Amino acid sequence: MRTLGVAVLGIFAGLAVGFTVFSELLGRLVVDNGVAEAPWTFVIGFGPQLTAVAGGIVAVVIDNRVRRRQERQ
């Protein structure tokens, strides 16, 4: 149950980071060009979801390492 909670927390953290990073990227692209071109729309659209998945995976990996260290002590 702890792993599930950590994964959900990682997903939300990754989603927040993704929205922050990709909204900044979108703002810079629009200021420079006036509009976001086709390849960048896919990157900006799917970026937060990919960072959410990565955040969930990283959170579980970190939790497993911390749990192993605690078991050794």
C-alpha positions in Angstrom: 0.0 0.0 0.0 2.9 2.3 0.7 4.3 1.8 -2.8 0.9 2.7 -4.3 0.8 5.9 -2.3 4.4 6.8 -3.2 3.6 6.2 -6.9 0.5 8.4 -6.8 2.5 11.1 -5.0 5.2 10.8 -7.7 2.6 11.1 -10.5 1.2 14.3 -9.0 4.6 15.8 -8.5 5.7 14.8 -12.0 2.5 16.3 -13.4 3.1 19.6 -11.5 6.7 19.7 -12.8 5.5 18.9 -16.3 2.9 21.7 -16.3 5.5 24.2 -15.0 8.2 23.3 -17.5 6.0 22.9 -20.6 4.0 26.1 -19.8 7.2 28.0 -19.6 8.3 26.4 -22.9 5.0 27.3 -24.5 5.3 30.9 -23.3 8.8 31.3 -24.7 7.8 29.7 -28.1 4.8 32.0 -28.5 6.7 35.1 -27.5 9.5 34.3 -30.1 7.3 33.1 -33.0 3.8 34.3 -32.2 2.4 30.8 -32.6 3.4 27.2 -31.6 4.2 25.1 -34.7 3.0 21.5 -35.2 5.9 19.4 -33.7 6.0 21.6 -30.6 2.2 21.2 -30.0 2.7 17.5 -29.5 5.6 17.9 -27.2 3.7 20.5 -25.1 0.5 18.4 -25.2 2.0 15.1 -24.1 4.9 16.4 -22.0 3.1 16.7 -18.7 1.8 13.2 -19.0 5.2 11.8 -19.7 6.7 13.7 -16.8 3.9 12.3 -14.6 4.7 8.7 -15.6 8.5 9.4 -15.0 7.7 11.0 -11.6 5.8 7.9 -10.6 8.6 5.6 -11.6 11.3 7.7 -10.0 9.3 7.9 -6.7 8.9 4.1 -6.5 12.6 3.6 -7.2 13.6 6.1 -4.6 11.2 4.6 -2.1 12.6 1.1 -2.7 16.1 2.3 -2.1 15.2 4.0 1.1 13.3 1.0 2.3 16.3 -1.3 1.6 18.6 1.0 3.6 16.2 1.0 6.5 16.0 -2.8 6.5 19.8 -3.1 6.6 20.1 -0.9 9.7 
